[in-house]
Amino acid sequence: MTIDIREAYRRALDDFGALVHRIEPDQWQTRTPCVDWDVRALVNHVVRENLGAPELLAGRSAAEIGDIFDGDLLGDDPIKAFDASAMGAVQAASSDHSLTCVTRLSFGDVSGAEYIAELFADALIHTWDLARAIGADERLDPELVEACTAWFADAENDYRQAGVIGKPQSVPSGTDPQTRLLASWGRVARPCPSA
């Protein structure tokens, strides 16, 4: 990976957060590319991931956390809920031990670096999902797309076997990197124009 995974994660969350701040009151129930999720459910999912990150990076297991972060985490102020959760997640991921700690996830133990990479990829792909849902610019940061593509090359089979991503979409040869990455995650995206 060409960029520090902690920096990539921070930037992906920043980009997602910028879109959260642009959600209009009538867009929270808008459907997203994620099956069964509207905008509110998508943001709630990212907030849940954000709230779990400090706990897991501090050594608690997914089993110990249990269902603490289930249900609606957005309350009456979804933007404030997102901002607070993102700040905590980024602080936890930036700690000195975050890359070398062992995180005990529901499917097994992984290094902190691998867990942060998973959080980064989730935030990046969901940034596109949110942009598509609210009609915002769908172009993702090219450096983050490159980093996610490199990481996902080794992780795709595990994700596919776990059933947590959509069926890969076929794209013509010569398709831009962002569209190829999104297609590998099961997204149908329009080709991304050059910046």
C-alpha positions as CSV (number, residue, x, y, z in Angstrom):
1,M,0.0,0.0,0.0
2,T,1.4,3.4,-1.0
3,I,-0.3,5.4,1.8
4,D,-0.3,4.8,5.5
5,I,-3.5,2.8,6.2
6,R,-4.3,5.1,9.1
7,E,-4.1,8.2,6.9
8,A,-6.2,6.4,4.2
9,Y,-8.8,5.6,6.8
10,R,-8.9,9.2,8.1
11,R,-9.3,10.6,4.6
12,A,-12.0,8.1,3.6
13,L,-14.0,9.0,6.8
14,D,-13.4,12.7,6.1
15,D,-14.8,12.3,2.5
16,F,-17.8,10.3,3.9
17,G,-18.4,12.9,6.5
18,A,-18.4,15.7,4.0
19,L,-21.3,14.0,2.3
20,V,-23.1,13.4,5.5
21,H,-23.0,17.2,6.1
22,R,-24.7,17.6,2.6
23,I,-27.6,15.3,3.3
24,E,-30.9,17.2,2.9
25,P,-33.7,16.5,5.4
26,D,-35.8,14.8,2.7
27,Q,-32.9,12.5,1.7
28,W,-32.5,10.4,4.8
29,Q,-35.0,7.8,3.5
30,T,-33.5,7.7,0.0
31,R,-32.5,4.3,-1.2
32,T,-28.8,3.6,-1.6
33,P,-26.9,1.0,-3.7
34,C,-26.7,-1.1,-0.6
35,V,-29.5,-3.6,-0.6
36,D,-32.1,-2.9,2.1
37,W,-30.4,0.3,3.3
38,D,-31.6,3.9,2.9
39,V,-29.3,6.8,3.6
40,R,-30.1,6.8,7.3
41,A,-29.3,3.1,7.6
42,L,-26.1,3.5,5.7
43,V,-24.9,6.3,7.9
44,N,-26.0,4.4,11.0
45,H,-23.8,1.4,9.7
46,V,-20.7,3.6,9.4
47,V,-21.4,5.1,12.8
48,R,-21.6,1.6,14.3
49,E,-18.3,0.7,12.7
50,N,-16.8,3.9,14.1
51,L,-18.0,3.3,17.6
52,G,-16.7,-0.3,17.6
53,A,-13.3,0.7,16.3
54,P,-11.9,2.2,19.6
55,E,-13.3,-0.8,21.6
56,L,-11.7,-3.4,19.3
57,L,-8.4,-1.6,18.9
58,A,-8.3,-1.4,22.7
59,G,-8.5,-5.2,23.0
60,R,-12.2,-5.9,23.6
61,S,-13.5,-8.7,21.5
62,A,-16.5,-8.6,19.2
63,A,-18.2,-11.1,21.5
64,E,-17.6,-8.8,24.5
65,I,-19.0,-5.8,22.7
66,G,-22.0,-7.9,21.7
67,D,-25.0,-5.8,20.6
68,I,-24.1,-2.6,22.4
69,F,-24.0,-0.7,19.1
70,D,-27.1,-2.3,17.6
71,G,-30.2,-0.2,16.7
72,D,-30.4,3.5,15.9
73,L,-27.3,5.3,16.8
74,L,-28.1,8.6,15.1
75,G,-30.9,9.9,17.3
76,D,-32.2,13.4,16.6
77,D,-28.9,14.7,15.3
78,P,-27.4,12.3,12.8
79,I,-24.6,14.7,11.7
80,K,-23.4,15.2,15.3
81,A,-23.6,11.5,15.9
82,F,-21.4,10.8,12.8
83,D,-18.9,13.5,13.6
84,A,-18.4,12.3,17.2
85,S,-18.1,8.7,16.1
86,A,-15.6,9.5,13.4
87,M,-13.4,11.5,15.7
88,G,-13.2,8.6,18.2
89,A,-12.5,6.1,15.4
90,V,-9.7,8.2,13.9
91,Q,-8.1,8.8,17.3
92,A,-8.1,5.1,18.1
93,A,-6.7,4.2,14.7
94,S,-3.9,6.8,15.1
95,S,-2.6,5.4,18.4
96,D,0.9,4.0,18.6
97,H,-0.3,0.4,19.0
98,S,-3.1,0.4,16.5
99,L,-1.2,-1.3,13.7
100,T,0.4,-4.0,15.9
101,C,-2.5,-4.9,18.3
102,V,-4.6,-7.9,17.8
103,T,-8.3,-7.2,17.1
104,R,-10.7,-10.0,17.9
105,L,-13.4,-9.9,15.3
106,S,-16.5,-12.1,15.0
107,F,-14.7,-14.3,12.4
108,G,-11.3,-14.4,14.1
109,D,-8.3,-12.5,15.1
110,V,-6.6,-10.1,12.8
111,S,-3.9,-7.5,13.2
112,G,-4.8,-3.9,13.9
113,A,-3.4,-3.0,10.5
114,E,-5.7,-5.4,8.7
115,Y,-8.7,-4.3,10.7
116,I,-8.0,-0.6,9.9
117,A,-7.7,-1.6,6.2
118,E,-11.1,-3.2,6.4
119,L,-12.6,-0.1,8.0
120,F,-10.9,2.1,5.4
121,A,-12.3,0.0,2.5
122,D,-15.8,0.0,4.0
123,A,-15.7,3.8,4.5
124,L,-14.4,4.4,0.9
125,I,-17.0,2.2,-0.8
126,H,-19.8,3.6,1.3
127,T,-18.7,7.1,0.3
128,W,-19.6,6.2,-3.2
129,D,-22.8,4.7,-2.1
130,L,-23.8,7.8,-0.2
131,A,-22.8,10.1,-3.1
132,R,-24.9,8.1,-5.5
133,A,-27.9,8.2,-3.2
134,I,-27.9,11.9,-2.6
135,G,-26.9,12.9,-6.1
136,A,-23.4,14.2,-5.2
137,D,-20.2,14.0,-7.1
138,E,-19.3,10.3,-7.2
139,R,-15.6,10.6,-7.9
140,L,-13.5,9.1,-5.1
141,D,-10.0,10.2,-4.2
142,P,-7.8,8.4,-6.8
143,E,-5.0,7.7,-4.3
144,L,-7.5,6.0,-2.0
145,V,-9.0,4.0,-4.9
146,E,-5.5,2.8,-5.7
147,A,-4.8,1.8,-2.0
148,C,-8.1,0.0,-1.7
149,T,-7.6,-1.8,-5.0
150,A,-4.2,-3.1,-3.9
151,W,-5.5,-4.2,-0.5
152,F,-8.7,-5.8,-1.9
153,A,-6.8,-7.9,-4.4
154,D,-5.8,-10.2,-1.5
155,A,-9.1,-9.8,0.5
156,E,-11.7,-10.2,-2.2
157,N,-12.0,-14.0,-2.0
158,D,-12.6,-13.9,1.8
159,Y,-15.2,-11.1,1.4
160,R,-16.9,-13.0,-1.4
161,Q,-17.0,-16.3,0.6
162,A,-18.4,-14.5,3.6
163,G,-21.2,-13.0,1.5
164,V,-20.6,-9.5,2.6
165,I,-20.2,-7.9,-0.9
166,G,-22.3,-8.0,-4.0
167,K,-21.8,-10.1,-7.1
168,P,-18.9,-8.7,-9.1
169,Q,-20.0,-6.7,-12.1
170,S,-18.3,-7.1,-15.5
171,V,-16.6,-4.0,-17.0
172,P,-15.0,-3.5,-20.3
173,S,-11.2,-3.5,-20.6
174,G,-9.8,-0.1,-20.2
175,T,-12.4,0.9,-17.6
176,D,-11.1,3.5,-15.1
177,P,-9.7,2.2,-11.8
178,Q,-12.6,3.5,-9.7
179,T,-15.3,1.8,-11.8
180,R,-13.3,-1.4,-11.7
181,L,-13.0,-1.3,-7.9
182,L,-16.7,-0.6,-7.5
183,A,-17.6,-3.4,-9.9
184,S,-15.5,-5.8,-7.8
185,W,-17.6,-4.8,-4.8
186,G,-20.8,-5.5,-6.8
187,R,-21.6,-1.8,-7.6
188,V,-22.8,-0.7,-11.0
189,A,-21.1,2.6,-11.6
190,R,-20.8,4.9,-14.6
191,P,-17.3,5.3,-15.8
192,C,-15.5,8.0,-13.9
193,P,-14.3,11.0,-15.9
194,S,-10.7,12.0,-15.6
195,A,-10.2,14.8,-13.1
